[in-house]
Amino acid sequence: MALTFNPKIFDDIEKGKKKWQKELEKVFAARPERLRRFATVSDREIKRIYTPAHLKDQDFMESLGFPGDYPFTRGVQPSMYRGRLWTMRMFAGLGTASDTNERFHLLVNQGQTGLSTAFDMPTLMGYDTDSPKARGECGKCGVAIDTLKDMEDLFAGLPIDRITTSMTINPPASVIWAMYIAMAEKRGIHRKVLGGTIQNDMLKEFIAQKTFMCPPIPSVRIIVDTVEFGTREVPRWNTISISGYHIREAGSTSVQELAFTLADGIAYTEKAIERGLDVDDFAPRFSFFFNSHLDFFEEVAKFRAARRMWARIMKERFKAKDPRSWWLRFHTQTAGCSLTAQQPYNNVVRTALQALAAVMGGTQSLHTNSLDEVLAIPTEEAATIALRTQQIIAEESGVTNTIDPLGGSYFVEALTDRMEEEAFEIIQKIDDMGGMLSAIEKNYPQQEIADSAYHYQRQIDENQRTVVGVNKYVVDEEIPVEVLEIDEELERLQIEKTNRVKTERDNSRVEECLERVGECCSGDENVMQSLIDAVKADATLQEVCDVFRKVYGEYRDPGIY
Amino acid sequence: MMRQKRRVRVMVAKPGLDGHDRGARIIARAYRDAGFEVVYTGLHQTPEEIVEAAIQEDVDMIGLSSLAGAHKYLFPAVVEFLKERGADDIVVCGGGIIPDDDIDKLKEAGVKEVFTPGTPLEEIVNWVENNVKPRQD
């Protein structure tokens, strides 16, 4: 044990603090403190000042150490941004596959280094555009993918053997991934070289984002199939992106985001081990996805605590031996829910601060929201400003000159410790319930998030919390930004395109393939290869998902509020 | 003869496939706290299902929430199906990410009010108090 500070200094600090407090009392007697209570955006109370006394028992090497070394508090790679900057990965998707392909080319030409795909709601839920459930939704909040043909158009002309692709997709993640692999193979690119991520995190869907298809247990079984298949066949692919982002957007606090996300990670790890996989074979391909919200220091502390906690969980709880299994690598998106429709240009500033927190927290990749995202899908101009925000942080601000620049800040370290402690308490609670699957069944995380969201909204309405332009500094305004419209004609065109594919394919081959998918789902066989075969035969997304729904049944929202 | 006035019954509904339910759930709670009887449909309802449930539950108002862009089809569809079922005395209002230009069109289609992000809960509750009365049996 080597304590960070020489114990002798604590007496001096205590004396100094008493003196300062005396002075302070005089100041506040003349003029009281600005607020009755100072708290983070998650309503965690913050002290007036932090000193080495808050880190009294901290052992530098045990709690912090060096980047690239256990417990990775200061970063997963030894070099961090001195070696390579984070991946600037802007989430994009709109209209048809060709429309989105155009946006991808634009972003790549402007210096973006990874692709990230947003799908429309029918695709996210495993429906084709012609489904009665899909009316009015085609291409609205992402790209519509019905068949392999759409996937081919989406990535046409893009160097997918060199660039990595992230796909935000959950219930039908296995099918969309099968389409991506099939598309690459048709272009002569071997699955072994493909790099990217599917979100594929169903637990947080039941908890927060609420796109679902089948009940939790079979949903997790399909996920374990993808983990197993990826480990064996697509070794550069991140088979799951364990996501706190949506938990936070649904209204959780920062510590709930952290705890629920890691608890989801624990559940997936347990299920994969139950399957008979070795933790060190699959854990290195797990990635994470967090929100970067408004409270700058709280977010930095969250990212640092997350790395340290996951390292400890993997090493101590799951006995992982490969250091790569201990890494918590994560993508960050700035907080969509923090943006305001009022005075929308202020959103550029909010996003910049949130992006800065993600960078100070050591993120591996980042999406910055566009100023108009609260109004509609971003225009090109707004998306470009958002990308430029990252480039300014990376190349002008100087914050990337040293690794973990806030490490050692009394405040940030104390907050990091507290975050870890509180999150482990929640994880303990979930363990006591029998793990995350049981907790979800009891609606525990759902209810906790609903409570936090309501509490936060009440605070805003009661002016205990400032939202600039909404409850303070309000102006009468016409919202001046240009909003991107999605052509209503699109739905008809997309249905026509899918119908063309259906008339040109070999239907008996499709049926045969779908039957195989069904057999794998009802039995123990890994479903992935049967999915690749089915989409190569031009089975549609919904046709495959209907097999899942038939075998496993459908999950319905319990409607908790 | 005076009948005892019953409480206003509101349905908060999520039409379409959009899963953003933070707003809908907060509104449902605010209505409950304001003393209304609240029915929350949960997610992923078709307009037909919402209208059917509204009639079954005998509500006075339906509040629709949409944040994924499909409001232009979904909101008017609810109004239309209510008409078809002879239940167009049920007030329909909506909220979510709705561009200004669409608000007028939705109102023309029979949506009585549209609330956009940042509207205080109190304002929404007050609107219901002033515009929705318990329907006659």
Interface residues (C-beta under 8 A of the other chain):
Chain A: M121 P122 L124 M125 Y127 P132 K133 A134 R135 G136 E137 K140 C141 E205 Q209 K210 T211 E249 A250 G251 C337 T340 A341 Q342 V374 L375 A376 I377 A450 A453 Y454 Q457 R458 I460 D461 V467 G469 V470 N471 E478 I479 V483 I486 E488 R556 D557 P558 G559 I560 Y561
Chain B: V12 G16 L17 D18 G19 H20 D21 R22 A24 R25 I26 A28 R29 V38 Y40 T41 G42 L43 H44 T46 A68 G69 A70 K72 Y73 L74 A77 I97 P99 D100 D101 T116 P117 G118 P120 L121 E122
